[in-house]
Amino acid sequence: MVTNISYNVIIDRLKAFATGHYLIKHFSHGQIDLRYLEQDADYYPWMHVIPGTINPAEGLREYSFDITFSDLTRDKEHESEYIREAISDCTRLAEDLLAEIKNGNTLFDSSVQIVDGSSITPFIHEDTHTLTGVTLSLSIRVPWDWSACDIPADYAPGGSGSGGEAFGGCCVTLQVGGVDNIDQTLLNLIAGTNMTITDNGDGSVTFDSTGGIASISWGQILGTLSDQTDLQNALNLKADISSLATVATTGDYNDLLNLPSLSGFVPYTGATND
């Protein structure tokens, strides 16, 4: 899918439609100059595109056109019959264009849409009272991603003469494996398991992670410590119970009943003041 369809691209596709259609003999674009209005019958039916408004919107761009399909009055004796036939044929040409855009068969893909409200208005003896046909008022909607990275510029906020600090470049540089991906202009965020992504509509997104590691439910520890076999085994690995069994446990530092025996101790009496 094309993400940025310019005005030039739209006009080229409309011209390709006219060129490929077996009944349309000529295509033009812009304002009609009546001074050079062609009087040769081989020039008609004629498809002419008059540009309208271009409306940027969120994620899209709309082009409006007035497209005329006209024919030259040929039969003066049966003019009313010819006018009826010209309007009918030109209406069919306008509908062919609508069908091509709507169905996206060749010239327009599925990303190009017709905005509701298109109309076909007949006209009789317009432009120096010679042309009869219809005007198709049409708006075409195409995707547009508002990519600032496509701007041919290197901005510096607070640039020359402002006294502000300058920082060149723009946008976010995407990397894959530590290498800049210079061809990437669209960052597509995809929600996954236990992860939702919300577009806040102001240029920011919110990531919400749920689930993940299952919660652990702890039960009550009841009974004596000796009943807690798993806990008791864990404590036994950290302590030498056999050697601790003879240590005084009254909590009184004067409790020295379990001091080692000092039998055979002979006091030293040979000390002098020398």
C-alpha positions as CSV (number, residue, x, y, z in Angstrom):
1,M,0.0,0.0,0.0
2,V,1.3,3.4,-0.9
3,T,1.4,5.7,2.1
4,N,2.0,9.1,0.4
5,I,0.1,9.7,-2.8
6,S,0.9,13.2,-4.2
7,Y,-1.3,15.4,-6.4
8,N,0.9,14.6,-9.3
9,V,0.3,10.9,-8.9
10,I,-3.5,11.4,-8.8
11,I,-3.4,13.5,-12.0
12,D,-1.2,11.0,-13.7
13,R,-3.7,8.2,-12.9
14,L,-6.6,10.3,-14.1
15,K,-4.7,10.9,-17.4
16,A,-4.0,7.2,-17.7
17,F,-7.7,6.5,-17.3
18,A,-8.5,8.9,-20.2
19,T,-5.7,7.6,-22.4
20,G,-6.7,4.0,-21.9
21,H,-10.4,4.5,-22.4
22,Y,-11.6,3.6,-25.9
23,L,-14.2,6.5,-26.1
24,I,-12.3,9.4,-24.5
25,K,-10.2,11.3,-27.2
26,H,-8.5,13.9,-25.1
27,F,-7.4,14.8,-21.6
28,S,-6.4,18.1,-20.0
29,H,-6.0,19.7,-16.6
30,G,-6.3,23.2,-15.2
31,Q,-8.5,26.2,-16.1
32,I,-10.2,26.2,-19.4
33,D,-9.0,28.9,-21.9
34,L,-12.0,29.5,-24.2
35,R,-9.7,31.2,-26.7
36,Y,-8.2,27.9,-27.6
37,L,-11.3,25.7,-27.3
38,E,-10.9,23.0,-29.9
39,Q,-13.6,22.9,-32.6
40,D,-12.4,19.7,-34.2
41,A,-14.9,16.8,-33.6
42,D,-12.1,14.3,-33.4
43,Y,-11.0,16.0,-30.2
44,Y,-14.2,14.8,-28.3
45,P,-15.3,13.3,-26.0
46,W,-13.0,15.4,-23.9
47,M,-12.1,14.8,-20.2
48,H,-10.9,17.8,-18.3
49,V,-9.9,18.0,-14.6
50,I,-10.3,21.2,-12.6
51,P,-8.5,21.1,-9.2
52,G,-10.4,21.9,-6.0
53,T,-9.4,21.8,-2.4
54,I,-6.8,19.6,-0.8
55,N,-7.7,18.7,2.9
56,P,-5.1,17.0,5.2
57,A,-6.7,15.1,8.0
58,E,-5.6,12.5,10.6
59,G,-3.9,9.7,8.7
60,L,-5.3,10.8,5.3
61,R,-5.5,13.5,2.6
62,E,-8.5,14.4,0.5
63,Y,-8.4,15.8,-3.0
64,S,-11.5,17.4,-4.5
65,F,-12.0,17.8,-8.3
66,D,-14.6,18.9,-10.8
67,I,-14.1,16.6,-13.8
68,T,-15.9,17.4,-17.0
69,F,-16.8,15.0,-19.8
70,S,-18.0,16.9,-22.8
71,D,-18.8,16.5,-26.5
72,L,-19.2,18.8,-29.3
73,T,-22.6,19.5,-30.8
74,R,-22.6,18.1,-34.3
75,D,-26.1,17.7,-35.6
76,K,-27.9,21.0,-35.8
77,E,-31.1,19.5,-37.3
78,H,-31.6,17.1,-34.4
79,E,-29.9,19.0,-31.7
80,S,-32.1,17.9,-28.8
81,E,-31.6,14.3,-29.7
82,Y,-27.9,14.8,-29.8
83,I,-27.9,16.7,-26.5
84,R,-29.7,13.8,-24.8
85,E,-27.2,11.3,-26.3
86,A,-24.2,13.3,-25.3
87,I,-25.4,13.6,-21.7
88,S,-26.1,9.9,-21.5
89,D,-22.7,9.0,-23.0
90,C,-20.7,11.4,-20.8
91,T,-22.6,10.2,-17.7
92,R,-21.4,6.7,-18.5
93,L,-17.8,8.0,-18.8
94,A,-18.0,9.6,-15.4
95,E,-19.4,6.3,-13.9
96,D,-16.6,4.4,-15.5
97,L,-14.1,6.6,-13.6
98,L,-16.0,6.1,-10.4
99,A,-16.0,2.3,-10.8
100,E,-12.3,2.2,-11.5
101,I,-11.5,4.2,-8.4
102,K,-14.0,2.3,-6.2
103,N,-12.9,-1.2,-7.3
104,G,-9.2,-0.4,-7.5
105,N,-8.7,-2.7,-10.4
106,T,-5.6,-1.2,-12.1
107,L,-5.0,2.5,-11.7
108,F,-6.1,2.9,-8.0
109,D,-5.4,0.4,-5.3
110,S,-7.7,-0.4,-2.3
111,S,-6.1,2.4,-0.2
112,V,-7.7,5.0,-2.5
113,Q,-11.3,5.7,-1.6
114,I,-14.1,7.9,-2.9
115,V,-15.6,10.2,-0.3
116,D,-19.4,10.0,0.0
117,G,-21.3,12.7,-1.8
118,S,-20.0,12.5,-5.4
119,S,-22.4,14.0,-7.9
120,I,-22.8,14.1,-11.7
121,T,-24.4,17.4,-13.1
122,P,-25.3,17.8,-16.8
123,F,-24.6,21.0,-18.7
124,I,-25.9,22.1,-22.2
125,H,-24.2,24.4,-24.6
126,E,-21.5,25.6,-22.2
127,D,-18.2,27.3,-23.2
128,T,-19.2,29.5,-26.2
129,H,-22.4,27.5,-26.5
130,T,-20.9,24.5,-28.2
131,L,-20.2,21.8,-25.5
132,T,-22.6,19.4,-23.8
133,G,-21.8,16.9,-21.2
134,V,-21.6,16.4,-17.4
135,T,-19.5,17.6,-14.5
136,L,-18.4,15.0,-12.0
137,S,-17.8,16.5,-8.6
138,L,-15.5,14.1,-6.8
139,S,-13.4,13.8,-3.7
140,I,-10.7,11.2,-3.4
141,R,-9.3,10.1,0.0
142,V,-5.8,8.7,0.1
143,P,-3.5,7.6,3.1
144,W,-1.0,10.1,4.5
145,D,1.2,9.4,7.5
146,W,2.2,13.0,8.3
147,S,5.9,11.9,7.9
148,A,8.2,14.8,8.9
149,C,11.1,12.6,7.8
150,D,10.2,13.3,4.2
151,I,10.8,17.0,4.6
152,P,14.0,18.1,2.6
153,A,15.4,20.1,5.5
154,D,17.8,19.9,8.4
155,Y,16.3,22.0,11.2
156,A,18.1,23.7,14.0
157,P,15.8,25.1,16.7
158,G,17.0,28.5,17.8
159,G,19.1,28.7,14.7
160,S,21.1,31.6,13.2
161,G,20.7,34.8,15.1
162,S,18.3,33.5,17.8
163,G,20.9,32.8,20.4
164,G,19.3,29.5,21.2
165,E,21.0,26.1,21.4
166,A,20.8,24.3,18.1
167,F,20.1,20.6,17.6
168,G,20.2,19.3,14.0
169,G,18.1,16.6,12.5
170,C,14.6,15.5,13.1
171,C,12.5,12.5,13.8
172,V,13.4,9.2,15.4
173,T,16.2,7.1,13.9
174,L,15.2,3.5,13.9
175,Q,17.9,0.8,14.2
176,V,17.9,-2.9,13.6
177,G,20.7,-4.8,15.3
178,G,22.4,-1.4,16.0
179,V,22.4,-0.4,12.3
180,D,20.3,2.6,11.2
181,N,17.4,1.6,9.0
182,I,17.4,4.5,6.6
183,D,14.5,3.0,4.5
184,Q,12.1,2.9,7.4
185,T,9.7,5.8,7.6
186,L,6.8,4.1,9.5
187,L,7.0,2.8,13.0
188,N,4.2,0.2,13.4
189,L,3.5,-0.7,17.0
190,I,1.8,-4.1,17.4
191,A,0.2,-5.3,20.6
192,G,1.2,-8.8,21.8
193,T,0.3,-11.3,24.5
194,N,-0.4,-9.5,27.8
195,M,0.4,-6.1,26.1
196,T,-2.1,-3.5,24.8
197,I,-1.1,-0.3,23.0
198,T,-3.4,2.8,23.0
199,D,-3.0,5.7,20.6
200,N,-3.7,8.8,22.8
201,G,-4.3,11.0,19.7
202,D,-1.8,13.6,20.7
203,G,1.4,12.0,19.3
204,S,1.8,9.7,22.3
205,V,1.0,6.1,23.0
206,T,0.4,4.2,26.2
207,F,1.8,0.6,26.8
208,D,-0.2,-1.5,29.3
209,S,1.3,-4.8,30.3
210,T,-0.9,-7.3,32.1
211,G,-0.4,-10.9,33.2
212,G,3.1,-12.2,33.1
213,I,4.4,-14.2,36.1
214,A,1.6,-16.0,37.9
215,S,1.0,-14.9,41.5
216,I,2.1,-17.1,44.3
217,S,-0.4,-17.7,47.2
218,W,1.3,-18.3,50.6
219,G,-0.5,-20.3,53.2
220,Q,-0.4,-19.9,57.0
221,I,2.5,-21.4,58.9
222,L,0.8,-23.4,61.7
223,G,2.2,-25.6,64.5
224,T,5.7,-25.8,65.8
225,L,8.9,-25.1,63.9
226,S,9.7,-28.9,63.8
227,D,6.4,-29.4,61.9
228,Q,7.7,-27.2,59.0
229,T,9.8,-29.9,57.4
230,D,10.8,-27.8,54.4
231,L,11.8,-24.8,56.5
232,Q,13.5,-27.0,59.1
233,N,15.7,-28.6,56.4
234,A,16.6,-25.2,55.0
235,L,17.7,-24.0,58.4
236,N,19.7,-27.2,59.0
237,L,21.8,-26.4,55.9
238,K,22.8,-23.0,57.3
239,A,23.6,-24.1,60.9
240,D,25.7,-26.8,62.6
241,I,23.2,-27.9,65.1
242,S,25.5,-30.4,66.8
243,S,28.1,-27.8,67.7
244,L,25.5,-25.2,68.8
245,A,23.8,-27.6,71.2
246,T,26.4,-27.0,74.0
247,V,26.3,-23.2,73.8
248,A,24.5,-21.4,76.7
249,T,21.1,-20.3,75.6
250,T,19.8,-18.4,78.6
251,G,20.5,-15.0,77.0
252,D,22.6,-14.0,80.0
253,Y,26.2,-13.1,79.1
254,N,27.2,-14.2,82.6
255,D,26.0,-17.8,81.9
256,L,29.4,-19.4,81.5
257,L,28.5,-22.9,82.6
258,N,29.5,-24.4,79.4
259,L,33.0,-22.9,79.2
260,P,35.7,-25.4,78.3
261,S,37.6,-27.0,81.2
262,L,41.0,-25.5,82.0
263,S,42.5,-28.4,84.1
264,G,46.3,-28.4,84.5
265,F,46.6,-24.6,84.3
266,V,49.6,-23.3,86.3
267,P,49.8,-19.6,87.0
268,Y,52.9,-17.7,85.8
269,T,54.7,-16.1,88.8
270,G,57.9,-15.1,87.2
271,A,56.9,-11.6,86.3
272,T,59.0,-8.7,87.8
273,N,59.0,-5.0,87.4
274,D,62.3,-5.0,85.5
